[in-house]
Amino acid sequence: MPETIPQAIIDMTKVLEVTTADNITSHPHSIAITAPDRVTFVKGTCPEESKWWFNVLVAFPKSKGRHKRNATFPGGQATTILQAQSE
């Protein structure tokens, strides 16, 4: 049995962007998963776990091609996905 109970379901086929979110959430090892209807924040228990999950999750938006949408985090700065992918 898992140590935590799942709190959300994310349709990864709709994800636009996966980014680190430590500076947005003020929690270390945080990841933001941005979909058209919401941003979901998750965090790992250590840097290695967070990096592993980030590498797994970031493959989903890349597999769908480029999007022409700005992803805005609550309390954060807007980022253009096209710019983020070209950097």
Order of alpha helices (4+ residues) and beta strands (2+ residues): beta-alpha-beta-beta-alpha-alpha-beta-beta-alpha
